[in-house]
Amino acid sequence: MSALTAQQIMQNAGVNTLSGLTNPPARPFGYTANFDTSLAAGTAASVQVNIEQSYIFQVNELDGDVFLVNALSSAVAGSPVSRRADPASSSNTMPNLTHFRIQIKTAAGELFDQPVRLSSLLSHAEKQQFMINPIVCPPGSQVTVTLYNDSAVAVKAQFILNGMKVAVGDAK
């Protein structure tokens, strides 16, 4: 008997999200996409997140931060980029989340029709961005996060895909 794909398991269970399973042995989990190498101004880079072979992962929300690589103005190196522009600042050299775009691609395809400004997704530090529809990732699949740096400075970043994971044999 051949192994079932995560999609087949979900279809056999009659659901397209983990919330439809009866007493799912799911546990909260998060995968990180780390842009540890400096992303130069005006460039883009992608990071692949590998979903474990023995788990179905459902992405429920996205959170993250972009960090300055070098000191800039009054900000020290490693400082997070502000969520919104500072209207009191007379300088437009300090980047904020409007200067960065993101695209997320799963086994099901791209999440957005084009890269989206981070300020649209991560505009409130106290609230994570909830996905409108949870994204189910099959075991062994990849999630690709692409960050576009439209600012004039080099940055690093970290994004967290928060959700639930279920062992493949338990998704019934």
Summary of the structure (lengths in Angstrom):
residues: 172
radius of gyration: 18.2
end to end distance: 16.8
largest distance: 67.1
contacts: 483
relative contact order: 0.36
helix: 12%
strand: 47%
